[in-house]
Amino acid sequence: MDANTQIFGIKEVAIKANVSMATVDRVIHNRTGVAKKTREKILEILKEVNYQPNIYARRLATLKPMRFASLIPRVSDETSFWAAPLNGIQEAEQTIAKYGIKLDKFFFDLSDTQSFVLSADRILKGNYNGVLLAPSFIQESVTFVKACDSLNIPYVFINSDIPDNQSLSYIGPDLFQSGYLAAHLISFLVRPGDDILILNISREMSNHHHLLRKEDGFRAYLKDNKKTNNIIKRDMTKTDYPSIRKMLSGVLKENIRVVFVTNSRVSFVARYFKEAGIENVMLIGYDLLEQNIKYLEMDIIHFLICQKPQEGAYKGIMQLYQTLVNFAQPEKIQFMPIDIITRENYKFYKN
């Protein structure tokens, strides 16, 4: 080989195409999620530089084998939300497996703090090179990432973050702006004197809980735009349907015009609306789940806000890969899109 010949890897192709390495990787492995024009540009560059993926793979194979761990909630009867991030993790697992990287998946129960602690402890004792974490129990998550810091284990947050941490990246929604958008949506529907009900439904409700940051954004929009509607708030730490039904039967009043549910459990509220025959109340919540789509089609849920959790989890694993294997500089914050889903467009949306 000529000494002046430049060897092109994924990093060099990405720089030349002015895209991320993850985008180049998607094109090389013929995966979806890349715009046609961008895909054509990358393929042209790959051909131009005579890119040889086998050479890159062999170079990685000479490195010390790496092991990643993911720690997210398991899918439960109350919400299937975490199926989408798990799909993203499994998709990324298939990609990094080609380079000899092993990914172990750990789970915890959203109703059991101890299940998180036990899984976190297994990771800390497992000599992992990097961790993908969805922090749900804030205090326990802080303890865990501090232990990771002391052991020099890099980590990436998805779905929600923890302030003042040393993570490589946070990949997920801008929670404040997500709530801000929700209030903007309903601002066209409420009249002076209408009440608004905010529901935070989670077994844990600490001061830094991600649902409360959505609520902060919602309230900020109303304040910034001088909306004087009365806000009624309920934090539900009993997340079963009978408890939610009992609460709703007591709080819903004739002048409540909008109910804003700050997570995917909006289907529980929709179920009560259907059973009680409640009409003319706008219902807005989160996530394109099968149980939510059911009530979206019935026009009981009017808007769902979605933030591509599958793609976010995929990016989280690939961020570990790019940083630890390819020595790429991580982006500290990578916000996912905030999309508005309705009965008319949900069939065209992919998590």
Secondary structure, 3 states (H helix, E strand, C coil): CCCCCCCCCHHHHHHHHCCCHHHHHHHHCCCCCCCHHHHHHHHHHHHHCCCCHHHHHHHHHCCCCCEEEEEEECCCCCCCCCHHHHHHHHHHHHHHHCCCCEEEEEEECCCCHHHHHHHHHHHHCCCCCEEEECCCCHHHHHHHHHHHHHCCCCEEEECCCCCCCCCCEEEECCHHHHHHHHHHHHHCCCCCCCEEEEEEECCCCCCCCHHHHHHHHHHHHHHHCCCCCCEEEEEECCCCHHHHHHHHHHHCCCCEEEEEECCCCHHHHHHHHHHHCCCCCEEEEECCCHHHHHHHHCCCCCEEEECCHHHHHHHHHHHHHHHHCCCCCCCCEEECCCEEECCCCHHHCCC
